[in-house]
Amino acid sequence: MEIKFSKMTGAGNDFVLIDSALNKGISLTPEKIKLLCDRRFGIGADGLLLITDSDDYSFMLDYFNADGYPGSLCGNGSRCAIHYAATSGRAENGNLSFNCDGLDYSGKVIENEKILFNLNPPSKIKRNFRIKAAEQMVKAFFADTGSPHVVIFISDILADPKNITSAFNDIEKFPADKIGREIRYSKDFAPKGTNVNFILVKEDKIYIRTYERGVEAETLACGTGSVAAAVISALEGVVSTPVEVFTRGGILTIDFSVDGNKVSGPSLTGPAKTVFNGNINL
């Protein structure tokens, strides 16, 4: 099987994008997807995007994690899909609509590789609860922004569980992979698990590190995680919108409206581009 693909990146969150119009009759099994996303034996990616033509939308989008199985909404992946759809002639008046996992979304190209993605309002918001991690009970927050996300301020975690005056204050030195993995597999979020975001807020800006389920590692950026972090931070009164979120792979801008505890109109804006196009034989 020869597959035509595009390798894309959205703020360092990278994807293999397959256009079904260019790959008639394509059949993607979990094993094939996992191989395509493998960084040593395949193309290498955090996930795979499958675009299909539709009479009702600009396109249909299916997202698969690097482990080969269907994933929930991916914000940076959606921006990459919007960019690809626009450049492949699927946009009408610069705006695009698509359906992913049974829900409707929209977006547009603002300029060149700057893409805006409109999400649905977050759900299942939970604030100020405790979870066991890093040998302590940690204050945490939760929001489902199309994907489930735990959000934790790094200052709420003791660097030394035996020293109540110790705290993390450097986002770059924070052990995001280790603690993120522990929380991702916590029985509190079984059986599906959760994504985990660690944040530091300075001067109305958010600095973030994210551990993603399905990738089972820290990624350079997570769009839905950045939205969850911005929503929680705004509800806690420590940022105002629009807010810039600094990921390891780039800067994302999150905007939404807040009325009491109700959040509406979330959008995610940031870079997305095609790195290269190619063919691969499986």
C-alpha positions, 0 to 999 in steps of 0.5 A: 500500500502506497500512501500519499501524506503531508507532515504538518506541525502546529506549534511543535505538535506534529501530525501525519495528515492523510487526504482520503481524496488522494488515497482512494479506498485507504484502510488504516488499522491501528497497527498501520497508524502506529507505524506511520507515527513511529519516529524511528520506523515510520514518518513520526508524529504525535498523531494522525489526521484523516480528512474526508470530503463531505457534502455537508461540511468543508471536510470530515476529520478523524483523529488518531493518537500515536498509539494507533487508536481514535483520539478525542478532539485535538486542537493543534491537529484541527488547526493543521487540518484547517490549514490543509483544507484551505490550501487544498481548495476546500474553503469557502470565503476563507471559512471552513466547517468540519465535523469531528467525532460527531460534533461540529466545528469551524475555523479560518486562515487569518494569514498565511500560517496563522490559523484560528479554530473555534471550539465548543464550550468546555464542560465538566469543569471542576475546581479545587479538588485533590488528587494524590501525586508526587507523594502528596495530595495536590490541588487540581482543576479539570475541564473537558475542552473536547478532550479531558484535561487536568490543570495544575499550578506548579506552585501548588506542588511541593518540590519536597513532600516533606518540606511544606515551604518547598514549591516549584517555581521554574516551569522548565525544570518541572518534572512534567513527564514523571508527574504527568504520567502518574496522574494520567494513569491515576485510578481517579481517571480510570479507565480512559485516563486524562491529559495533564497540564502543569502551568505557571502564570506570570504577567497575565501570560500562561507557561505550560507543560503537557503530558498527553495520553495516547502519545504517552509522553510530554508533547511540545504543545497541546491545543485543547490543553492550552484552552483548558489552562486558559479557562481555569486560569480565567475562572480563578481570576489570574488572567484576562482574555485573550491570553497568550499561552507559551508552550514549548513549541510556540505561542498560542492565543486563547480567547473566550467570554466568561459570565460568572462560571459560564464560558462561551465562544472559545477559540484557539489561534496559532501557527500551523504549517506543512513541513513536507509532502511525501509517499510511503509504502506500507 
